[in-house]
Amino acid sequence: MPTASNARAEPHYWPAVPEHIWDSICEEFALPTASDLEAHVPSLGDIEAVRRAVRVFIGEGTLWPGFQLNDGLLHEPVPRLFDVAMSLKIAHNVFAA
């Protein structure tokens, strides 16, 4: 029987996030495009902000959920949580939803 100490991580395939979730996020926080955030980066004062920011992939687009910005700056708890999510192999879209 597998235990926490001897179980191997198996790949997990996440279901697609329903469109109504993206609509809700867009309505409450906005979903700027990648080029919108890249244009905003100089005001962040953090060149690494684009790399650290949460991004989602919807259709052919890459979007940046607005919940990660606080007064126009990257809200630090979000990229820290995102780093943990990535280490756990949680998909970008699932984390954002």
C-alpha positions, 0 to 999 in steps of 0.5 A: 500500500502506498504511503506518503513516504513511498508513493510516486507522483503520478501525472495528473490531467486537469479538466478544462476550466469552464468559460464562466469561471474566466468570465467571472474573473474578467468581470471582477478582476480583469484579464489583461493580455500579455502585451498589456502586462508587458507594457505595464512592467516598467511601472512595476519596477521589477523586470522579473514581474512578467516571469513571476506573474500568473498567466492563463492560456485561453484559446490562442491567448495568454492572459494575466488575471488582474487579481495578482495586481494590487494598486498596480503592483504585483501582489507578492502573496500571489507569485509565492503561491504560484511558485508552490502550485508550479512545484506541485505541478498544478496547471496555470489555469487551474491555479488561477481559477 
